[in-house]
Amino acid sequence: MADWKDFYEDNKESLGQYLDSLAERKGSKGIAKTPSAPPLQFCPLCHAAFFEDIEIARHVLTIHGPQHIYLRVNGQIIRDIGWAEQGISELRLVLLGFSQAAVEIAGVQLHRALSVAGDENLKRFIPANFEGELTLRVEPLGGNAREFTLYSRSLPQFRRGSLDALIQSWSDQDTKPGGTPDIGRWRELTGDMGMLENRYLNGFFEYVLAFHLVNNGQADRAKQHFEDAFGLLLPFRTHLAHSAQCVLGLRMNCFGVLARAPRKSVVSASDQFFNQPFPSQWARPTAAEEVNPFMTYADEFTIRLVRVIADFYDGDPSVCGGGLEALEFHPSGKEKNNEDKLLLLRARLQRQAGRAGQARATYEMLRYHPLFGTEAEEYLNG
């Protein structure tokens, strides 16, 4: 079976292989330098992923309320960190629900303090050929401050290969029975690191710590660590980060990130299942083609769920149905996020089998679900 990393052309180091690029989507030569990936945009306040700005705006207004700060760089909204591969052509700060904000811009031979109101492109304060790290601190009147970090044209050193090897080794040790994650030990063995390397290490430590807590019966304490891990790792485009992002996306019902899974892995079936309208299509790769979807630690329920969803597309409902029943009896199957996924799978199986009455009853339980409610309503009212 091929490894996840074999999905990409090779292991050649390039800047785009470890951080999302904000290269212009049209007419940019920079796009060809990075591995192909869907142009996902993430909500600046949570981990939901979207393909269109209007979807983000609707989500933010509905879920998060009226007061927000956006930073749009080269046409894309960033959460807290970004890389402008071809330089900064747009640096638009948008204040929603705030009358004004104090803004501090700092970079190499650059420091500006100013007041911003409403919607303003700050590009004019940045030298035309600026290169390096740029930080923006935004403190809105009556709100909490936010800080953004941008890298223009170049990125700092990032020891991806050695970091990934160490992280995988420590993860294997610390997720085994008797293992205990220790950030002090992790840091001692890595030595001095830059900001991005620290963020990367912290993200994986939070990931491993969260699973350690779950495996030791402390799922309530693990929740925040899962969320922290997702937020820290989202900008990274390494093979290891993509694996962790997909595991976290499945656990947290943040399905947009599944679009980053290799096309020749069973996780891509979950991408089709959750991100495409029903009925969707997926073809199982051959054994020689199939990519191992789990470079990082993944819990048993998530691994089994991915396989059962792949079975859904194979045309034998009895196989998928048997796997679904086993998942429903699994201890993790009673968790709310997992219960909702399993209800959707059951409704679609019933629908495929022509059991309309059963499908209606199952969809009724999803009628007001924030992600699956639209499909449920359409079926119930169809």
N, C-alpha and C positions, 0 to 999 in steps of 0.2 A: 504493500500500500504506500502510495506517495505521501510525503510529508507536506504540511501546510506551506512551508517556505518554497517548495518546488512549484507552487502555483505561479509564482512570479518568475520573471525572465531569468534572473540569477541572483546571486547574493551581493552584487556590486553595490558599494556604498554610494548613495547620492543623497542630497539634502532632503528631497521629497520622500524618502523612505522612512523618515522618522517623525515628521511633523506635517500636518495639513498645510497645503499651499493655498494662498489667497490670490493665485495668478488669475488674471482676467480670463473669463470663460470664452471670450471670442477673440480670435486673432492673436492669442498669446503663444509664442513659441515655448514658453515655460511649461505648458501643460504636458507636452510630450516627454518632459524630463522625469515625471513622477509616475508611479504605477497607476493604472486606470482605476478609478473609484467613483461611485455615484456622488454627485455634488450635494451631499447632505448638508443641511444647515440645522444647527441645534438651537433650541430655545435658550436664551441667555439666562434663564432662571431655573430651569430644570433640565432633564436629560431627554426630553422628547425631540425627535428628529423629523425634519420636513424637507421637501424638495423645493417649495415655493415660498417666497416672502409673505404672500397673503395668508398662507396656512399658518405661519408663525404668528402673524399679527392677530389672527382670529383666535388661535390657541392662547396667546398671552392675555388677551382681553377677557376671554371666557374663564380661564383657569386661575390667572394670577392677579386680576384686578387692574385698576387704572394708572398706577404710578410705576414708571420704569425708566431705566437708562439703557439706551442702545448705543453700540459703536459699530458703524458699518465701514468696513475697510475693503476697498476695491470691489464693491457690490455685494459683499457678504457680511452678515452679522456675526460677530465673534463673541464668545462667552467671556473669556478673560485673557486668552493668549492666541497669537496668530503669527503667521509668517507670510510677508508680502514678497514673494519670490522675485517679482519683476520691479520691485520698488512700490512706493505708496502713491497711488493715483487718486485715491479718495480716502478721507478720514472724517467721516460724518458722525457727529455726536447728536443724538436725538433724545430730548427730555420729554417724557410723557407724564403729565400730571404734576410737574415741577415748574415753577416760574423761572428759576435760574439756578446755575451751579457754578461753583469755583472750580477751575480746571488748572492743573499743573502738568506741563509737558516737559519731560526730561530725556535727554539722550546725549550722544557724543557731541560735545561742544554746543549743546542746545539746552536752554532752560527758559520756559515762558510760563507766566502765571496770568490768567485772564478769567473773565466772567462770561458765561455763555447762557443764552436764553433760547428755548425752543429747539430749533433744528439748525445746526451750523456745520459747515465743512471746514475742518481745522487744517486742511492740507496747506493752506497759504502760510502757515507758521512753520512748515517743515521744509528744509532745503531741498531743492529739486533732485539732487543725487544722493540723498541721505542714505547711509548704510550703517547697519548695526542695530543695537537694542534701543527701543523707544518705550518709555512708560508714560501712561496717562493716569492721573489720579483725579477722579471726578467726585466732588462733594456737593450734592444738591441741597438747596435750602429746605430744611425740614426733613431730610432723608439721610440714609446711610451712605457713606462713601464707597465707591467702587474703584478698583485699580485694574488697568489693562496693560499688557505687555505685548509689544510688536517687535518682530525681527524683520528688518528691511534688507533685501538682497542677499544677505549672508546670515548664517547661523553659527552659534558657538560650537565648540567641540562637543561631540556626543559619542561616547564609546559604546555604541549599540551592541556589537558582538560580545564584548567581555561582560557588559551589564546583563545581557540576556542569559548568558551561560550561568552567571552567578545567581540571578533571580530564579532560574529554573531549578538549580541545585538546592537553593534555600527553600523554595516552595515545596519541593518534594519532601525535604526533611521536616518542615514545620507543619505540613498537613497530615503527616502520619500520626498514628496513635502515640501519644507521649511527647510529640513535638510541641514546641512553644515558640511562636514568633517573637523575635527580639530585635527591635529596630537598632539598638546600640551595636549588636553584633553585625547586622547588615552594613551599617555605616563604617564600622571599624575595618571591614574587609574590602570596602570599595575605595577608601581614602578620600582625598579632596575631590569635590564634584562641582560642576557649574549648576546654574539654576534649573535648566531643563533636565539634566541628569538627576538632580535631587527630586524634581517633580515626578519623573519616571519611576525612580526607586520608591518614593512615598506612595505612589499609586499602587504599585504591586504589593508593597507591604500592607496597605489597607485591604487589598484584595485577599491576601493570604490570612490576615488577621480575622477578617469577616468569616471566612470559611472555617477557620480554627474555632471561632466562637460558636458557629452553627453546629459543628461536629461535636462540641462539648455542651450542647443543650442550652446555649445562650443566644438563641435566634433574635430575641428582642434587642440585645446589645449589638448584634451584627448589622442591623439595618442601616445605621448611620455610616458604618464603615464601608458597606457596599456602595452607598451613594457617594461617599468621598472618593472611593476608588474609581468609580465611573467618571466623575467630574475631572479627576486628575489625569486619567488616561485617554479621555476622548480626543484630544488633539493629535495624538501620536499615530503614526502610520507604519509601525513596525509589525512584523508578523505576529510577535508575541502579544503586542497591544491589541491587534485585531481579534485574536483568539479570546482574550479577556473581555473585550467589549461585547462580543457576541454572547458569551456566557452571562454577563451582567444584563445585557439587553433582554435575554430570555427570562432571567429571574425576575427582573423589575418591570416587565411588560413595556419596555422601551424598544419597540421592534424595528424602528427605522435603521438602527445601526447594523441589523442583520444583512443589509445590502452590502456590507463590507466583507461578508464571508466569501471564501473561494467558491466559484461556480461549480467546481467538481467535488464539493463536499456535501454531506447530508444536511448541514446547517442551511444550505441554500434552499432546501425544501421548506424550512421554517420561514425563510425570507418570503418565498412565494405565498405560503399559507397565510401569514399575518399581514403582509404588505400589499398584496394584490387582491382585487375583487374576486369573490367566489363566482363561478368556479375558475381556478387557476390551473396552470399546467406545470409539471416538473418531471424530468426524466432522470432516473437513477443512473449515475455514471457506472461504467464497468469497474470490476475489481482492480484492474490495472490503472484506471484513470482516477479512482476515488482518492480524495485528499483527506488526511486525518484532520478533523476539525478542532481537536482539543490539544493545543500545545501547552496550555495552562491547565491548572487544576480545575475540574468541574465536578459538581455534585452528582450523585447517582440519578436523582430525579431528572435533572436537566439532560443528562446523556440519554436516558431512556425516552424522554419526551421527544427529543430530536429524532430518534430512530422511529418512534411510532408515527410521527408526522410524515416522515419519509414513506412509511408503509401506506399512509393514506393515499398516496399518489400511485401505488403499484397495482391498483385494480382489484385487490382481494379484500373486501370489507371485513371478512372474518379475522384476518390477521391483525388489521388495525384495531378492530373492535376488541379483540382479546388483549392487545397491548394497552388500550384505553382503560379497560376494566382494572388491569393491574395497577395502572397509574392512579386510578381513583381510590384504590385501597392502600396506596403508598402513604406513609405518614405525612410526607410533604404535599400530597394531593389535597389536603384539607386547608392549606394556606390559601388566602383569598386570591392572590395573583394566579396561583396555579389552578385553583378551582375554576376561575373564569376561563382560562385557556382550555381546560378540559371540557367545559360546557360548550364552548364554541366548536371544538372538535366533534363532540357528540352530536350537536345540532346538524353539522354538515354531513356526518355519516348517516344520520336519519334521513336527511334531505336526499342524499344520493340514493338511498335504498327505497325511496318513495313512501316512507312512513310519515306522512304529512302531519297527522295528529301529534305524534311524539315530537316531531321537529318543532311544531308550534309551541308545545309545552316547554321545551328546552329553551327556545328563543325568548319565550316570555320572561325567563329568569335573567336574560341579558338585555332586556328592553331598554334599561336606563344606564347601561354600561357606557363609560366615556369613550371607549375605543370600539366596542362591538355592537353598541346600541343601534347605530345606523343600519347595519345589515339586519339586525333583528327586526327593527321597525319595517324595513322594506319587505321582509318575508311575511310578517304578520299582517301587513296592510295590502299585500300584493294580490 
